[in-house]
């Protein structure tokens, strides 16, 4: 299944992480015009990765 951006609001906890500047730029370009925040995109991308990874 392909990754699709969706608007989603959930209860959250703050975590600080660092992103490479080029990755931030790519994400910001992808989310333009979509009803999703940077944080929302990162959460969805992590959920997608976890749901689609091979676990040994």
C-alpha positions, 0 to 999 in steps of 0.5 A, a space after each residue: 500500500 502506498 503512503 498517503 497523507 491524511 489529516 489526523 489529530 490525536 492526544 500527544 506527548 512532546 519529544 525532541 528530535 533533530 532532522 537533517 535540513 534537506 529532509 525538513 525541506 523535502 517534507 515541507 515541500 510534500 505537505 504544502 497544500 495538504 491539511 497536515 502539519 510537519 508533526 502530523 506527517 512525521 507521525 504518519 510516516 513513522 506509523 507507515 514504516 512500523 506497519 510495513 517493516 519486516 519484524 524478525 
